[in-house]
Every structure is written in C-alpha cells, then in structure tokens.
Amino acid sequence: MLSRRFAFAGYAQTRRFLDALAAWSEAQGVHPHNISFGPAYVNVTIEGRNPEGLDAEDVRVARGIEALYDPGRG
C-alpha cells in the first residue's frame, strides 16, 4: 500500500487539488482506493492491484498523483 498526505494552506487549494485529481483519474481510467480530506489536507491511499503487492502500474499512478501537488499554488 502507498499512502500520502498532501497539505495545503486552505480549502481553496485543497479543492483545486481534488478537482485536478478527479480529472486526472478520469482521464487515466484509474482511481485511488481511498481519499479522505479536510479543509487543508488530502490523504490518498493506493493499494496493490495484485495480491503479491505493488507493481509498476501502482507506482505510475502514485507518481501521477504526486505530480498534481503544488503546495505553493494559491
């Protein structure tokens, strides 16, 4: 499992990230297994698709999500 917490200065940034994540997920045809959020953070979890554990596709998805994160963007 891969998990990451993305921190933001406030809700506007959080919302932009969530919108970008939704658009990216739809375009890629992949979705994180678990997303939780509050006014200034988003937690994203990706579980391995295979019983043996994470594979290259899981890592590609995680890197794609990380590329959306820009904490300085207001």
N, C-alpha and C positions, 0 to 999 in steps of 0.2 A: 504494500500500500504506500502511496505517496500522498503526503498532506502538506499544505502550506497555508499560512495565514498572511493575507495581504492587508496592510494597514494604510489608512487614508486620513487626511486632515479633517474630513467631514463627509456628510451624507452625499453632497453633490458629486464628489469624486467617487465615492462608493457606487453610486448609481451609474455613473459613466462606465465604470469597470464592469458592473453587472450587465449593462446593455451590450458592451463590447464582447463580453464572454458569451452572452446568448447568441449574438450574431455570428461570432466565430464558430461556436458549437454547431449551429445550424448549417453553416457553410461547409464545415468539415464532416458533418454527419456523425459526430462523436459528442458525448456528454459526460461530464464528471459524475461520479457516483453519489457524491454528497456535496452540497453547497449550503452553508449557513452564513448569515451576515447580521451585522448590527449597523448603527449609524456610521461607524468609522473603521469597519473591517469586513473582510470576506474570508471565510475558511473554505478551502476546496480540497476534496479528497478524491483520489483516483485509485481504484482497486484493480489489481491484476485481472486481466480478462481470462488468463489461463490458470488452472489450478497449480501449476508449477511456480507461478509468481509473475512478476512484471516482465514485460517483453519490450522490444524496440518501439512498438506502436504506443504502448502506455507512456514511455518516456517522451516520444514525439508529442503526444497530447499535452503532457505536463510542460514541456518546453514552449509549446504554442500558447498555453495559458499564461505562463510567466512572461512571454513577450508582450502581452497586453498590459502588463502592470507598469504604470508610470506614476510613482508617488508624487512627483513634482508638478504633475499636470493639474491645473486648477480649473 
